[in-house]
């Protein structure tokens, strides 16, 4: 349950940050619309985290394994394709961008661990499915 609330807190802080940026003029609706698919894709996993917390199966184990692998691929691919990351590299340099990326990945580590454990380790949940 802790991982669920931790991830929910991350989501709320992230959305609050987007709201704060929009009030300061640094983030508008077009930015939000371009970020929305990634936000939905990333945090769709909250369903798995909730299932892990409540020992309930949602969808299938295969679905969550594919989802987890997709999340891992997106983590590796985003720095090469996402314009904000590329702009940060140009503005601050590769070292600072890499450090920021690692810090953000570490903050998200409990979420990734929860997805992994739900998809690959939670045999008791999937026995009843």
Backbone torsions as a table, in degrees:
resi	resn	phi	psi	omega
1	UNK	NA	-31.7	-179.6
2	UNK	-61.3	-40.8	-179.4
3	UNK	-65.0	-37.8	178.2
4	UNK	-61.6	-49.5	-179.3
5	UNK	-66.9	-36.4	176.4
6	UNK	-61.1	-46.9	-179.9
7	UNK	-66.4	-39.9	176.8
8	UNK	-61.3	-40.4	176.4
9	UNK	-62.2	-42.3	177.3
10	UNK	-60.6	-43.4	178.7
11	UNK	-60.7	-47.9	-178.2
12	UNK	-64.8	-40.7	177.3
13	UNK	-64.8	-42.0	178.2
14	UNK	-62.0	-44.7	178.3
15	UNK	-67.9	-36.7	175.1
16	UNK	-62.9	-39.6	176.9
17	UNK	-62.7	-42.2	177.3
18	UNK	-62.8	-40.4	178.3
19	UNK	-64.5	-43.5	178.3
20	UNK	-62.2	-42.7	177.9
21	UNK	-63.7	-37.5	180.0
22	UNK	-68.4	-35.8	177.9
23	UNK	-68.8	-28.6	179.8
24	UNK	-89.3	-0.4	175.7
25	UNK	88.8	2.3	-178.0
26	UNK	-91.9	0.9	-176.0
27	UNK	-151.9	122.3	-178.7
28	UNK	-119.9	-176.3	-175.2
29	UNK	-62.8	-33.5	179.3
30	UNK	-67.5	-36.7	174.8
31	UNK	-63.3	-43.8	-179.9
32	UNK	-62.1	-44.4	-179.5
33	UNK	-64.2	-34.7	177.4
34	UNK	-74.3	-28.9	177.9
35	UNK	-82.2	-22.6	-171.9
36	UNK	-56.8	-45.7	179.2
37	UNK	-59.3	-40.1	179.2
38	UNK	-69.5	-37.8	177.3
39	UNK	-62.6	-47.2	179.8
40	UNK	-64.1	-45.5	-179.7
41	UNK	-60.2	-46.0	-176.5
42	UNK	-67.6	-47.3	-172.2
43	UNK	-92.4	3.3	169.6
44	UNK	-59.6	-27.9	179.2
45	UNK	-64.1	-11.7	174.6
46	UNK	-57.7	-28.3	176.7
47	UNK	-62.3	-43.3	178.5
48	UNK	-66.0	-41.0	-179.5
49	UNK	-64.0	-39.4	176.6
50	UNK	-65.1	-43.7	177.5
51	UNK	-61.0	-38.4	177.0
52	UNK	-64.4	-42.7	-178.6
53	UNK	-66.3	-35.9	-175.8
54	UNK	-101.3	4.1	-177.7
55	UNK	54.2	47.1	178.5
56	UNK	-125.5	146.2	178.4
57	UNK	-95.9	133.1	174.5
58	UNK	-124.2	135.1	-174.2
59	UNK	60.1	-136.1	-179.2
60	UNK	-130.7	161.9	178.9
61	UNK	-62.3	-39.8	178.5
62	UNK	-61.8	-42.6	177.8
63	UNK	-56.6	-47.3	-177.0
64	UNK	-70.7	-30.1	175.2
65	UNK	-66.1	-43.9	177.4
66	UNK	-64.5	-42.3	178.6
67	UNK	-60.9	-46.5	180.0
68	UNK	-60.3	-45.0	178.3
69	UNK	-63.8	-35.9	176.8
70	UNK	-64.8	-41.1	177.6
71	UNK	-61.7	-44.7	178.9
72	UNK	-61.2	-43.1	177.4
73	UNK	-62.1	-40.1	180.0
74	UNK	-66.1	-36.6	178.2
75	UNK	-61.6	-39.9	-179.2
76	UNK	-76.8	-33.0	-174.3
77	UNK	-86.8	-32.0	-173.7
78	UNK	-54.9	-42.7	-178.8
79	UNK	-58.8	-23.2	-178.4
80	UNK	-88.8	-18.1	-173.8
81	UNK	-121.6	-22.4	-175.2
82	UNK	-79.9	126.1	-172.6
83	UNK	-65.9	-35.5	178.9
84	UNK	-62.0	-40.9	178.6
85	UNK	-66.6	-42.9	179.2
86	UNK	-64.0	-39.6	177.0
87	UNK	-66.1	-37.9	178.3
88	UNK	-64.6	-38.1	177.2
89	UNK	-63.6	-43.1	179.2
90	UNK	-64.9	-41.2	-175.1
91	UNK	-77.4	-43.4	-171.7
92	UNK	-109.5	-15.3	-177.9
93	UNK	100.3	160.5	-174.3
94	UNK	-66.8	-37.0	-176.4
95	UNK	-65.8	-48.9	-179.3
96	UNK	-65.9	-38.3	177.5
97	UNK	-64.9	-40.5	178.7
98	UNK	-65.4	-42.9	177.9
99	UNK	-62.0	-44.2	178.2
100	UNK	-61.0	-42.1	-179.8
101	UNK	-65.0	-41.3	178.7
102	UNK	-65.7	-42.7	178.7
103	UNK	-61.1	-45.3	179.2
104	UNK	-63.7	-38.2	177.7
105	UNK	-65.2	-37.7	177.9
106	UNK	-67.1	-37.8	177.1
107	UNK	-63.0	-35.8	-179.1
108	UNK	-85.5	-5.5	-175.5
109	UNK	-53.7	-43.4	178.0
110	UNK	-60.4	-36.2	176.9
111	UNK	-63.6	-47.1	179.6
112	UNK	-63.5	-39.4	177.8
113	UNK	-63.6	-42.1	178.2
114	UNK	-61.2	-43.0	177.1
115	UNK	-62.7	-44.4	-180.0
116	UNK	-61.1	-48.7	-175.8
117	UNK	-66.8	-33.0	177.0
118	UNK	-69.6	-40.0	-175.1
119	UNK	-79.0	-35.5	-170.3
120	UNK	-117.8	-21.8	-171.2
121	UNK	-114.7	-17.9	-171.2
122	UNK	-85.7	66.9	-178.1
123	UNK	-63.9	-34.0	-179.3
124	UNK	-64.0	-32.9	178.3
125	UNK	-68.3	-42.8	-173.0
126	UNK	-83.7	-11.9	176.5
127	UNK	-64.0	-36.4	-176.9
128	UNK	-86.6	-8.2	-175.7
129	UNK	-76.2	NA	NA
